């Protein structure tokens, strides 16, 4: 029996009742990826306990939750999803069995471009030609829209603390505005607006700041020799001197390409919990690598 099938068989024996929180109880929130956990803790404060499914070093594109994680998920009052592949693959089917568990999609009400047509995928530099880029949290402008909606979801479950959730969301939104201003100031001197990444995790960051990410990996596939040669030629023309890689992904082709074009490889983790520091470091690395 395949692991996923065993997991579903295990789940059939679990009680999926998610009760409303008792007075004064901590509200249990489950999130897909670590950055959402930081946002949830900033909005919920001591009133929430956050379960993060994808752990440090794990790849969300190939991730499968354990039976223990799913058992914990059924005890949560809110699941905040973001559109990662593992969610669409089977978690939504599981959540349909649960009574009382609310689901909030972080992408709802965001100003996102329409998904690209499949036939255009091969020409899409961001590597997400067949749909939305799920890494919406890489833009603080988008996160600023996401956090008030989270506050309202928490308030609906825990009305007694609604004012506190809304005030925390407003305070955090103000911090995100300041972070956005700071990033724009850091990136202002940058003349070359294209940058090279192994995995296309920074599309929404790029869109927010007038940049263009060029991905080595396309739709989860390694590039062939011809694609690498074309990328090398384009990178030389663009004067690209840095390639960003995720710690969860192989960097072999990034290292090969870096040697070809005389660039350095820099680790930039879109899944890091230290959200503001990660974005500042990315912006500064772009400016420092500019020709």
Secondary structure, DSSP 4 states (H G I P E B T S, - for coil): --HHHHHHHHHTTS--B-PPPPTTPPEEEEESSHHHHHHHHHHHGGGEEEEESS-TT--TTS----HHHHHHHTT-SEEEE---HHIIIIIHHHHTT-BS-EEEETTTT---PPPPPGGGGGG-TTS-TTS--S-GGG-HHHHHHHHHHHHHHHHHH-GGGHHHHHHHHHHHHHHHHHHHHHHHHHHTT----EEEESS---HHHHHHTT-EEEESSBTTB---HHHHHHHHHHHHHHT--EEEE-TTS--HHHHHHHHHHT-EEEE--TT-S-HHHHHHHHHHHHHHT--
